[in-house]
Amino acid sequence: MLLLRSLLLGCLVLGPTAGLHAEVPPALAPPPSAAPGASAHPDLPAVPPRSAPPALVPPAAAATSAGSSDTAPLPADVIEKATARLNELVVRQDSLLAALGQEGADQDNIKRDIQTLLFDYDAFLRVYPTFAPGYVTYGLLLGKVGMRRQSAVMLLKANQLDPNLPIVKNQLGNYLAEEGEPVEAANYFIAATRLAPDESLYHYQLGTLLTAARDDFLKSGQWTRQQLDEAVQTAFKRAAELAPDNIPYAYRYAESFYDLAEPKWAAALEVWGELEGRVSPGLEKDTIRLQAANVLIKQKRFDHARLLLSTVTTGSLFQQKQKLLDQLEASADNERP
């Protein structure tokens, strides 16, 4: 077990702490199962086995299954004691994270208290070395105080003890993505979406990764461009569906049409139009109208685009509006005989 006795007080990285709370997976509830090969989204088109990317295989299947099968289940009374003690640590953790950065709070004392808390987590895991929720909660805390590598070690141990925790898959995916390993990160994000198919964030992060690292996925030889495009749109669409009040998710889904190798402008225009009806008048609505006008220009529907651009009146968007007007006129001139 990794011990953190060499932790220096100055190593704690302080960042925004609003909304940070400890995530403790329920110790008694059986984790959801995910069948190998199940789709991350029910609408994702089935891919023939011979062309399916290896990246869709759940990560570290052999290692995690061995870890889960060789570890004897904890007795109910031990689980009860471990859960009670973990909850005590979480209460302290939430209090300390909430105090970070607060005006008037003694930040040096808070850092020392967090260091003590880390030592107490170490002690907890020595008493309960096979209690997966302890590794999860400790790993998440380490990530929040800037100890990313140590966080990943704890989360990997949790993944070995229980391979069916979506929050662990997601966090390991984040770590690998930040370490410049997008193809490996995708394995964990995909596993997270299978274990928690109704969690919009997991779908959104998968779509973001596949878009940002498209070249890496294509170079790996495990994905075709068509598979990537379908997976990206499926991920963003699912995220938007699961979080209907999250306008940024819906906006990103609409933007994803620009990333396609084979444009689907009619579908894109429909999505932008639907989104326009959900946002407030002014800046938000005008921003979406600019996007819709851009699609109309690509469809060579210049009169419609010009009419739509005339309705954009937000001053801060005039420069973008003018660029589209210039693009429109140049495209129209090229189409004239």
C-alpha positions as semicolon CSV with decimal commas, in nm:
position;residue;x (nm);y (nm);z (nm)
1;M;0,000;0,000;0,000
2;L;0,123;0,340;-0,091
3;L;0,206;0,539;0,221
4;L;0,220;0,916;0,210
5;R;0,440;0,983;0,508
6;S;0,674;1,195;0,299
7;L;0,398;1,439;0,207
8;L;0,516;1,796;0,249
9;L;0,276;2,062;0,363
10;G;0,353;2,280;0,063
11;C;0,258;2,006;-0,182
12;L;-0,113;2,069;-0,135
13;V;-0,250;2,243;-0,440
14;L;-0,532;2,478;-0,355
15;G;-0,798;2,538;-0,615
16;P;-1,167;2,630;-0,633
17;T;-1,354;2,426;-0,378
18;A;-1,714;2,523;-0,435
19;G;-1,928;2,213;-0,473
20;L;-1,650;1,970;-0,384
21;H;-1,777;1,684;-0,174
22;A;-1,652;1,335;-0,115
23;E;-1,805;1,073;-0,339
24;V;-1,854;0,754;-0,135
25;P;-1,985;0,457;-0,333
26;P;-2,246;0,261;-0,140
27;A;-2,065;-0,023;0,029
28;L;-2,362;-0,256;0,057
29;A;-2,529;-0,207;-0,279
30;P;-2,411;-0,453;-0,546
31;P;-2,244;-0,268;-0,834
32;P;-2,416;-0,268;-1,174
33;S;-2,288;-0,519;-1,423
34;A;-2,190;-0,444;-1,781
35;A;-2,187;-0,719;-2,034
36;P;-1,868;-0,721;-2,242
37;G;-1,957;-0,596;-2,585
38;A;-2,270;-0,412;-2,474
39;S;-2,317;-0,081;-2,647
40;A;-2,243;0,237;-2,456
41;H;-2,565;0,374;-2,600
42;P;-2,863;0,178;-2,727
43;D;-2,878;0,387;-3,045
44;L;-2,515;0,320;-3,139
45;P;-2,517;0,120;-3,462
46;A;-2,390;-0,233;-3,424
47;V;-2,046;-0,287;-3,576
48;P;-1,949;-0,626;-3,718
49;P;-1,702;-0,802;-3,486
50;R;-1,423;-0,810;-3,745
51;S;-1,427;-0,431;-3,776
52;A;-1,506;-0,334;-3,416
53;P;-1,225;-0,126;-3,260
54;P;-1,035;-0,313;-2,987
55;A;-1,074;0,004;-2,779
56;L;-1,434;-0,100;-2,710
57;V;-1,312;-0,390;-2,495
58;P;-1,351;-0,303;-2,125
59;P;-1,007;-0,213;-1,981
60;A;-0,791;-0,452;-1,783
61;A;-1,055;-0,723;-1,796
62;A;-0,825;-1,005;-1,692
63;A;-0,660;-0,818;-1,406
64;T;-0,981;-0,682;-1,260
65;S;-1,165;-1,011;-1,280
66;A;-0,879;-1,184;-1,104
67;G;-0,877;-0,922;-0,832
68;S;-1,249;-0,944;-0,773
69;S;-1,269;-1,324;-0,774
70;D;-0,969;-1,384;-0,547
71;T;-1,085;-1,141;-0,279
72;A;-1,322;-1,293;-0,029
73;P;-1,633;-1,082;0,043
74;L;-1,613;-0,888;0,367
75;P;-1,846;-0,997;0,647
76;A;-2,146;-0,773;0,703
77;D;-2,024;-0,654;1,041
78;V;-1,685;-0,553;0,896
79;I;-1,856;-0,364;0,614
80;E;-2,071;-0,185;0,869
81;K;-1,770;-0,078;1,077
82;A;-1,570;0,024;0,770
83;T;-1,859;0,227;0,632
84;A;-1,912;0,407;0,961
85;R;-1,543;0,496;0,989
86;L;-1,527;0,605;0,624
87;N;-1,826;0,830;0,676
88;E;-1,643;0,998;0,964
89;L;-1,347;1,066;0,736
90;V;-1,579;1,201;0,468
91;V;-1,740;1,447;0,709
92;R;-1,395;1,586;0,795
93;Q;-1,300;1,587;0,428
94;D;-1,605;1,786;0,320
95;S;-1,550;2,038;0,597
96;L;-1,185;2,092;0,508
97;L;-1,248;2,119;0,134
98;A;-1,525;2,370;0,197
99;A;-1,286;2,582;0,409
100;L;-1,013;2,594;0,144
101;G;-0,989;2,943;0,001
102;Q;-1,251;3,088;0,231
103;E;-1,177;3,443;0,335
104;G;-1,064;3,462;0,696
105;A;-0,986;3,091;0,725
106;D;-0,640;2,989;0,844
107;Q;-0,517;2,817;0,529
108;D;-0,198;2,684;0,690
109;N;-0,400;2,509;0,957
110;I;-0,637;2,371;0,697
111;K;-0,344;2,228;0,500
112;R;-0,207;2,064;0,814
113;D;-0,549;1,918;0,888
114;I;-0,570;1,781;0,534
115;Q;-0,227;1,623;0,578
116;T;-0,348;1,458;0,897
117;L;-0,658;1,340;0,713
118;L;-0,442;1,177;0,447
119;F;-0,250;0,992;0,716
120;D;-0,580;0,876;0,867
121;Y;-0,688;0,743;0,528
122;D;-0,362;0,548;0,513
123;A;-0,438;0,400;0,853
124;F;-0,795;0,320;0,750
125;L;-0,675;0,124;0,446
126;R;-0,429;-0,072;0,657
127;V;-0,722;-0,187;0,872
128;Y;-0,954;-0,248;0,574
129;P;-0,718;-0,334;0,284
130;T;-0,991;-0,491;0,065
131;F;-1,264;-0,229;0,118
132;A;-1,298;-0,076;-0,230
133;P;-1,501;0,235;-0,127
134;G;-1,209;0,345;0,091
135;Y;-0,971;0,347;-0,205
136;V;-1,227;0,532;-0,417
137;T;-1,287;0,807;-0,164
138;Y;-0,919;0,843;-0,079
139;G;-0,826;0,848;-0,447
140;L;-1,075;1,123;-0,523
141;L;-0,945;1,330;-0,232
142;L;-0,585;1,294;-0,349
143;G;-0,689;1,418;-0,691
144;K;-0,856;1,723;-0,540
145;V;-0,541;1,824;-0,352
146;G;-0,321;1,793;-0,661
147;M;-0,170;1,449;-0,600
148;R;-0,277;1,304;-0,934
149;R;-0,039;1,011;-0,960
150;Q;-0,108;0,891;-0,606
151;S;-0,478;0,933;-0,680
152;A;-0,447;0,708;-0,984
153;V;-0,270;0,440;-0,777
154;M;-0,557;0,433;-0,528
155;L;-0,819;0,425;-0,801
156;L;-0,640;0,141;-0,980
157;K;-0,651;-0,057;-0,657
158;A;-1,024;0,016;-0,626
159;N;-1,067;-0,097;-0,987
160;Q;-0,890;-0,424;-0,906
161;L;-1,108;-0,488;-0,603
162;D;-1,431;-0,393;-0,782
163;P;-1,421;-0,353;-1,162
164;N;-1,783;-0,231;-1,175
165;L;-1,752;0,122;-1,031
166;P;-1,823;0,380;-1,304
167;I;-1,678;0,673;-1,111
168;V;-1,346;0,488;-1,092
169;K;-1,345;0,416;-1,466
170;N;-1,423;0,781;-1,538
171;Q;-1,149;0,918;-1,311
172;L;-0,889;0,680;-1,453
173;G;-0,996;0,789;-1,800
174;N;-0,941;1,151;-1,700
175;Y;-0,596;1,069;-1,566
176;L;-0,489;0,884;-1,882
177;A;-0,624;1,161;-2,105
178;E;-0,426;1,421;-1,911
179;E;-0,118;1,200;-1,938
180;G;-0,145;1,198;-2,318
181;E;-0,284;0,845;-2,354
182;P;-0,619;0,909;-2,525
183;V;-0,670;0,563;-2,676
184;E;-0,624;0,398;-2,336
185;A;-0,839;0,668;-2,173
186;A;-1,123;0,590;-2,414
187;N;-1,134;0,233;-2,281
188;Y;-1,216;0,361;-1,934
189;F;-1,465;0,625;-2,051
190;I;-1,648;0,363;-2,257
191;A;-1,655;0,129;-1,958
192;A;-1,799;0,413;-1,746
193;T;-2,080;0,472;-1,995
194;R;-2,166;0,104;-1,990
195;L;-2,174;0,083;-1,613
196;A;-2,371;0,408;-1,577
197;P;-2,551;0,460;-1,910
198;D;-2,770;0,737;-1,767
199;E;-2,482;0,958;-1,649
200;S;-2,460;1,241;-1,902
201;L;-2,111;1,353;-1,798
202;Y;-1,953;1,022;-1,895
203;H;-2,097;1,039;-2,247
204;Y;-1,993;1,401;-2,283
205;Q;-1,634;1,331;-2,177
206;L;-1,611;1,039;-2,419
207;G;-1,727;1,257;-2,707
208;T;-1,484;1,532;-2,610
209;L;-1,191;1,289;-2,596
210;L;-1,273;1,125;-2,929
211;T;-1,295;1,468;-3,094
212;A;-0,983;1,621;-2,939
213;A;-0,764;1,317;-3,009
214;R;-0,913;1,210;-3,342
215;D;-0,573;1,179;-3,509
216;D;-0,444;0,952;-3,232
217;F;-0,739;0,717;-3,271
218;L;-0,701;0,702;-3,649
219;K;-0,326;0,642;-3,626
220;S;-0,385;0,357;-3,383
221;G;-0,552;0,160;-3,660
222;Q;-0,827;0,056;-3,421
223;W;-1,083;0,306;-3,546
224;T;-1,205;0,416;-3,887
225;R;-1,313;0,774;-3,947
226;Q;-1,673;0,658;-3,988
227;Q;-1,664;0,476;-3,655
228;L;-1,518;0,781;-3,484
229;D;-1,778;1,015;-3,632
230;E;-2,061;0,787;-3,527
231;A;-1,920;0,742;-3,176
232;V;-1,868;1,117;-3,128
233;Q;-2,220;1,206;-3,236
234;T;-2,370;0,925;-3,033
235;A;-2,184;1,040;-2,723
236;F;-2,277;1,408;-2,750
237;K;-2,635;1,333;-2,847
238;R;-2,678;1,097;-2,552
239;A;-2,527;1,351;-2,312
240;A;-2,770;1,616;-2,437
241;E;-3,066;1,379;-2,407
242;L;-2,976;1,278;-2,052
243;A;-2,932;1,640;-1,939
244;P;-3,204;1,830;-2,128
245;D;-3,151;2,145;-1,922
246;N;-2,779;2,156;-1,996
247;I;-2,756;2,395;-2,291
248;P;-2,376;2,357;-2,331
249;Y;-2,424;1,983;-2,388
250;A;-2,690;2,048;-2,651
251;Y;-2,472;2,316;-2,811
252;R;-2,176;2,079;-2,832
253;Y;-2,393;1,815;-2,995
254;A;-2,501;2,067;-3,257
255;E;-2,136;2,168;-3,310
256;S;-2,037;1,806;-3,367
257;F;-2,191;1,818;-3,716
258;Y;-1,901;2,041;-3,823
259;D;-1,658;1,763;-3,731
260;L;-1,806;1,500;-3,961
261;A;-1,609;1,377;-4,261
262;E;-1,939;1,354;-4,451
263;P;-2,152;1,660;-4,367
264;K;-2,515;1,619;-4,264
265;W;-2,619;1,981;-4,297
266;A;-2,995;1,921;-4,303
267;A;-2,976;1,734;-3,973
268;A;-2,745;2,000;-3,829
269;L;-2,987;2,277;-3,920
270;E;-3,269;2,089;-3,752
271;V;-3,067;2,053;-3,430
272;W;-2,970;2,422;-3,427
273;G;-3,333;2,517;-3,488
274;E;-3,453;2,303;-3,199
275;L;-3,189;2,453;-2,973
276;E;-3,286;2,809;-3,068
277;G;-3,630;2,750;-2,928
278;R;-3,486;2,657;-2,588
279;V;-3,262;2,955;-2,518
280;S;-3,326;3,310;-2,403
281;P;-3,365;3,599;-2,648
282;G;-3,061;3,816;-2,702
283;L;-2,705;3,685;-2,695
284;E;-2,790;3,315;-2,669
285;K;-3,050;3,313;-2,943
286;D;-2,838;3,531;-3,173
287;T;-2,536;3,304;-3,122
288;I;-2,737;3,006;-3,237
289;R;-2,874;3,201;-3,534
290;L;-2,518;3,268;-3,645
291;Q;-2,452;2,895;-3,633
292;A;-2,768;2,821;-3,829
293;A;-2,674;3,086;-4,088
294;N;-2,332;2,923;-4,123
295;V;-2,500;2,592;-4,202
296;L;-2,730;2,760;-4,455
297;I;-2,426;2,906;-4,630
298;K;-2,272;2,560;-4,652
299;Q;-2,601;2,440;-4,804
300;K;-2,576;2,731;-5,055
301;R;-2,909;2,865;-4,931
302;F;-2,779;3,219;-4,946
303;D;-3,107;3,408;-4,935
304;H;-3,218;3,223;-4,626
305;A;-2,882;3,281;-4,462
306;R;-2,892;3,653;-4,540
307;L;-3,242;3,683;-4,397
308;L;-3,145;3,499;-4,079
309;L;-2,833;3,713;-4,032
310;S;-3,045;4,027;-4,055
311;T;-3,220;3,921;-3,732
312;V;-2,894;3,912;-3,533
313;T;-2,882;4,238;-3,337
314;T;-2,651;4,166;-3,042
315;G;-2,366;4,415;-3,063
316;S;-2,096;4,184;-2,931
317;L;-2,167;3,946;-3,220
318;F;-2,140;4,200;-3,500
319;Q;-1,784;4,103;-3,591
320;Q;-1,881;3,736;-3,626
321;K;-2,193;3,838;-3,815
322;Q;-1,986;4,042;-4,059
323;K;-1,749;3,752;-4,121
324;L;-2,044;3,535;-4,214
325;L;-2,184;3,806;-4,441
326;D;-1,848;3,832;-4,618
327;Q;-1,833;3,454;-4,647
328;L;-2,187;3,450;-4,781
329;E;-2,114;3,707;-5,053
330;A;-1,793;3,531;-5,155
331;S;-1,970;3,196;-5,179
332;A;-2,260;3,349;-5,373
333;D;-2,018;3,512;-5,618
334;N;-1,850;3,177;-5,680
335;E;-2,186;3,023;-5,763
336;R;-2,282;3,289;-6,017
337;P;-2,222;3,195;-6,383
